[in-house]
Amino acid sequence: MGPHNTPGNEKCPASGTLSSADRTRLFIAALERGEVPSLPVPVRSSFGSPLALAPWFPRWDGNAYPSIALFARRRMAYWLPETTSTDHEEKIRDLLGKRVRPRWESEYKCWTVADTHFLVLAFELLRRYPKLSIGREYNPHEKCVWRCRNAEGPLCTCSCQARNHAGGRWKDGWNILSEDTRVIDRSSWSWMAVETKTPETL
């Protein structure tokens, strides 16, 4: 969770709630001003309602799929449909393990985890949802060299977008439904909507 004592902001940036320490401090401050204090009721801007899809995540034919976004130099972002902000944090621990430390990125309006969890998270989400949106930041001017082509995993920022890593076998289990590229905050991104391959989609 984000810090509750951000100067000029009494609420947690992720959940919109006051911490117990902040509520107590406001209660004491009211007493010192000679006011009849009442303990502030926690304000939950996202508690009980789904966290909105961040505006920079794509929709596919108007539909918002669970989403994963691989930054070049940041932790991996994720979004789940019909899930509150608080539950985004808890559900990711259920999927990846209790030692995972999700973090709210207010600049991008999404939760993030380490990108080493990418394939596991994608697999787990495709077990629970029919389709998944996956994006990656990449450099279209970075040439794919032998080091990249000999890599095994799915993490890459060069122009091949990891398609040449191990011959692209890391995504063999997916059927790619749609692809798109766009510029976000002056960075190039590629996106794809995928589903799990079945005998019918092979």
The 8 nearest C-alpha neighbors of each residue, nearest first, counted from 0:
[[1, 102, 103, 13, 2, 11, 101, 14],
 [0, 2, 11, 12, 13, 103, 3, 102],
 [3, 1, 4, 5, 11, 0, 12, 10],
 [4, 2, 11, 5, 10, 18, 1, 9],
 [3, 5, 2, 6, 9, 8, 21, 10],
 [4, 6, 8, 3, 2, 7, 9, 10],
 [7, 5, 8, 4, 9, 3, 2, 10],
 [6, 8, 5, 9, 4, 10, 3, 11],
 [9, 7, 5, 6, 10, 4, 11, 3],
 [8, 10, 4, 17, 3, 7, 5, 11],
 [11, 9, 17, 16, 15, 8, 3, 12],
 [10, 12, 3, 15, 16, 13, 14, 1],
 [13, 11, 15, 14, 10, 1, 105, 3],
 [12, 14, 11, 15, 103, 1, 0, 84],
 [15, 13, 16, 11, 45, 12, 43, 84],
 [14, 16, 43, 11, 44, 10, 12, 13],
 [17, 15, 43, 42, 10, 11, 14, 41],
 [18, 16, 10, 41, 21, 22, 11, 9],
 [17, 19, 21, 20, 22, 3, 16, 11],
 [18, 20, 22, 21, 23, 17, 24, 41],
 [21, 19, 23, 18, 22, 24, 17, 25],
 [22, 20, 24, 18, 23, 19, 17, 25],
 [21, 23, 19, 25, 24, 20, 17, 26],
 [22, 24, 26, 20, 21, 25, 19, 27],
 [23, 25, 21, 27, 26, 22, 28, 20],
 [26, 24, 28, 22, 23, 27, 21, 29],
 [25, 27, 23, 29, 24, 28, 38, 36],
 [28, 26, 30, 24, 29, 25, 23, 31],
 [27, 29, 25, 31, 30, 26, 24, 32],
 [30, 28, 32, 34, 26, 27, 36, 31],
 [31, 29, 27, 33, 32, 28, 34, 36],
 [30, 32, 28, 33, 29, 27, 34, 26],
 [33, 31, 29, 30, 34, 28, 27, 35],
 [34, 32, 30, 31, 29, 35, 36, 28],
 [35, 33, 29, 32, 30, 36, 31, 28],
 [34, 36, 30, 33, 37, 29, 32, 26],
 [37, 35, 29, 34, 26, 30, 38, 27],
 [36, 38, 39, 35, 26, 29, 40, 34],
 [37, 39, 26, 40, 36, 22, 23, 25],
 [40, 38, 37, 41, 22, 26, 25, 17],
 [39, 41, 42, 38, 17, 22, 37, 16],
 [42, 40, 16, 17, 39, 43, 15, 22],
 [43, 41, 16, 15, 44, 40, 17, 10],
 [44, 42, 15, 46, 16, 45, 14, 41],
 [43, 45, 15, 46, 42, 14, 16, 48],
 [44, 46, 48, 43, 14, 84, 47, 83],
 [47, 45, 43, 48, 44, 83, 14, 84],
 [46, 48, 45, 83, 49, 43, 44, 82],
 [47, 49, 45, 83, 46, 50, 82, 81],
 [50, 48, 83, 82, 81, 51, 45, 47],
 [49, 51, 83, 84, 82, 45, 48, 52],
 [52, 50, 49, 53, 80, 54, 81, 83],
 [51, 53, 54, 50, 56, 78, 63, 80],
 [52, 54, 55, 56, 108, 51, 109, 107],
 [55, 53, 56, 52, 57, 108, 51, 107],
 [54, 56, 53, 57, 183, 107, 52, 108],
 [57, 55, 54, 53, 52, 58, 66, 68],
 [58, 56, 55, 59, 63, 54, 132, 190],
 [57, 59, 63, 62, 61, 60, 56, 64],
 [58, 60, 62, 61, 57, 63, 192, 64],
 [61, 59, 62, 58, 63, 57, 177, 64],
 [60, 62, 59, 58, 63, 57, 64, 56],
 [63, 61, 59, 58, 60, 64, 57, 65],
 [62, 64, 58, 59, 61, 65, 57, 80],
 [65, 63, 131, 132, 66, 130, 62, 80],
 [66, 64, 79, 131, 78, 80, 132, 63],
 [65, 67, 132, 78, 77, 133, 131, 64],
 [66, 68, 77, 133, 76, 134, 132, 69],
 [67, 69, 134, 76, 135, 75, 133, 77],
 [70, 68, 135, 75, 134, 136, 71, 76],
 [69, 71, 73, 136, 72, 75, 135, 68],
 [70, 72, 136, 73, 156, 69, 137, 135],
 [71, 73, 70, 74, 69, 136, 75, 156],
 [74, 72, 70, 71, 75, 69, 114, 113],
 [73, 75, 113, 112, 114, 111, 76, 70],
 [74, 76, 114, 69, 111, 112, 113, 68],
 [77, 75, 111, 68, 110, 67, 109, 74],
 [76, 78, 67, 66, 110, 111, 68, 109],
 [79, 77, 66, 65, 67, 80, 109, 52],
 [78, 80, 65, 82, 81, 66, 87, 77],
 [81, 79, 82, 65, 78, 64, 49, 63],
 [80, 82, 49, 79, 83, 50, 48, 51],
 [83, 81, 49, 80, 79, 86, 50, 87],
 [84, 82, 49, 50, 86, 85, 48, 46],
 [83, 85, 87, 50, 86, 45, 14, 82],
 [86, 84, 87, 83, 88, 14, 89, 46],
 [85, 87, 89, 83, 88, 84, 90, 82],
 [88, 86, 84, 85, 90, 89, 83, 82],
 [87, 89, 86, 85, 91, 90, 101, 92],
 [88, 90, 86, 92, 91, 87, 93, 85],
 [91, 89, 93, 92, 87, 86, 88, 94],
 [90, 92, 94, 93, 89, 88, 95, 87],
 [93, 91, 96, 97, 95, 89, 90, 94],
 [92, 94, 90, 91, 96, 95, 89, 97],
 [95, 93, 91, 92, 96, 90, 123, 120],
 [96, 94, 92, 93, 91, 99, 120, 97],
 [97, 95, 92, 98, 93, 99, 94, 91],
 [96, 98, 92, 99, 93, 95, 100, 91],
 [99, 97, 96, 100, 92, 95, 101, 93],
 [100, 98, 97, 96, 92, 101, 95, 112],
 [101, 99, 98, 102, 112, 92, 97, 113],
 [102, 100, 112, 111, 88, 99, 110, 103],
 [103, 101, 111, 110, 0, 104, 100, 112],
 [102, 104, 110, 109, 105, 13, 111, 1],
 [105, 103, 106, 109, 107, 108, 110, 102],
 [104, 106, 108, 107, 103, 109, 12, 13],
 [107, 105, 104, 108, 109, 103, 53, 110],
 [106, 108, 105, 104, 109, 53, 55, 110],
 [109, 107, 105, 53, 106, 104, 110, 103],
 [108, 110, 104, 107, 103, 76, 53, 111],
 [109, 111, 103, 102, 76, 77, 104, 101],
 [112, 110, 76, 75, 102, 101, 74, 77],
 [111, 113, 101, 75, 74, 114, 100, 102],
 [114, 112, 74, 115, 75, 116, 111, 117],
 [113, 115, 75, 116, 117, 74, 112, 69],
 [114, 116, 113, 117, 118, 154, 112, 75],
 [117, 115, 114, 119, 120, 118, 113, 95],
 [118, 116, 120, 114, 115, 119, 121, 75],
 [119, 117, 121, 120, 116, 122, 115, 153],
 [120, 118, 122, 121, 116, 117, 123, 95],
 [119, 121, 123, 117, 122, 118, 116, 124],
 [120, 122, 118, 124, 119, 123, 117, 125],
 [123, 121, 119, 125, 120, 124, 118, 126],
 [122, 124, 120, 126, 125, 121, 119, 127],
 [125, 123, 127, 121, 126, 122, 128, 120],
 [124, 126, 128, 122, 127, 123, 129, 121],
 [125, 127, 123, 124, 128, 122, 129, 195],
 [128, 126, 124, 125, 123, 129, 122, 130],
 [127, 129, 125, 130, 124, 126, 131, 65],
 [130, 128, 194, 125, 127, 131, 195, 126],
 [131, 129, 194, 128, 193, 64, 125, 192],
 [130, 132, 65, 193, 64, 192, 66, 194],
 [131, 133, 192, 66, 64, 191, 65, 67],
 [134, 132, 67, 191, 190, 66, 68, 192],
 [135, 133, 190, 68, 189, 69, 67, 191],
 [134, 136, 69, 188, 189, 68, 70, 137],
 [135, 137, 188, 70, 71, 187, 69, 156],
 [138, 136, 156, 157, 187, 188, 135, 139],
 [137, 139, 157, 140, 141, 158, 156, 187],
 [138, 140, 158, 141, 137, 157, 187, 142],
 [141, 139, 138, 142, 158, 157, 137, 143],
 [142, 140, 157, 138, 158, 139, 143, 156],
 [143, 141, 158, 144, 157, 140, 159, 139],
 [142, 144, 147, 157, 159, 158, 141, 145],
 [145, 143, 147, 146, 142, 148, 149, 141],
 [144, 146, 148, 147, 149, 143, 150, 163],
 [147, 145, 149, 144, 148, 150, 143, 164],
 [146, 148, 150, 145, 149, 144, 143, 164],
 [147, 149, 145, 164, 163, 150, 146, 144],
 [150, 148, 146, 147, 145, 164, 165, 151],
 [151, 149, 164, 147, 148, 165, 152, 146],
 [152, 150, 165, 164, 149, 153, 169, 148],
 [151, 153, 154, 150, 164, 169, 165, 161],
 [152, 154, 161, 169, 155, 164, 151, 118],
 [155, 153, 152, 161, 156, 160, 69, 114],
 [154, 156, 161, 160, 157, 153, 137, 147],
 [155, 157, 137, 138, 160, 71, 136, 158],
 [158, 156, 141, 138, 159, 137, 160, 155],
 [157, 159, 139, 160, 141, 138, 142, 143],
 [158, 160, 161, 162, 157, 143, 163, 142],
 [161, 159, 158, 162, 157, 155, 156, 137],
 [162, 160, 164, 155, 163, 159, 153, 154],
 [161, 163, 167, 160, 159, 164, 166, 153],
 [164, 162, 166, 148, 161, 167, 165, 159],
 [165, 163, 150, 161, 148, 166, 151, 167],
 [166, 164, 151, 167, 168, 150, 163, 149],
 [165, 167, 163, 164, 168, 162, 148, 169],
 [166, 168, 162, 164, 165, 163, 169, 170],
 [167, 169, 171, 170, 166, 165, 164, 172],
 [168, 170, 167, 171, 153, 152, 165, 151],
 [171, 169, 168, 172, 173, 167, 153, 174],
 [172, 170, 168, 173, 169, 167, 174, 196],
 [171, 173, 170, 196, 195, 174, 169, 168],
 [174, 172, 195, 196, 171, 170, 194, 193],
 [173, 175, 196, 194, 193, 195, 176, 172],
 [176, 174, 193, 177, 192, 173, 194, 191],
 [175, 177, 193, 192, 174, 178, 194, 191],
 [178, 176, 192, 191, 175, 179, 193, 59],
 [179, 177, 191, 190, 192, 180, 176, 189],
 [178, 180, 190, 189, 191, 181, 177, 188],
 [181, 179, 189, 188, 190, 178, 182, 187],
 [180, 182, 188, 187, 183, 189, 179, 190],
 [181, 183, 187, 186, 185, 188, 184, 180],
 [184, 182, 186, 185, 181, 187, 188, 55],
 [183, 185, 186, 182, 187, 55, 181, 188],
 [186, 184, 183, 182, 187, 181, 188, 136],
 [185, 187, 183, 182, 184, 188, 136, 137],
 [188, 186, 182, 137, 136, 181, 183, 138],
 [189, 187, 136, 181, 135, 180, 137, 182],
 [188, 190, 180, 134, 135, 179, 181, 136],
 [191, 189, 134, 179, 133, 178, 180, 188],
 [190, 192, 178, 133, 177, 132, 193, 179],
 [191, 193, 132, 177, 176, 131, 175, 133],
 [194, 192, 175, 131, 176, 174, 130, 173],
 [193, 195, 130, 174, 173, 129, 196, 131],
 [196, 194, 173, 174, 172, 197, 125, 193],
 [197, 195, 173, 174, 172, 200, 201, 194],
 [196, 198, 200, 199, 201, 195, 174, 172],
 [199, 197, 201, 200, 196, 195, 174, 172],
 [198, 200, 197, 201, 196, 195, 174, 194],
 [201, 199, 197, 198, 196, 174, 195, 194],
 [200, 198, 199, 197, 196, 174, 173, 172]]
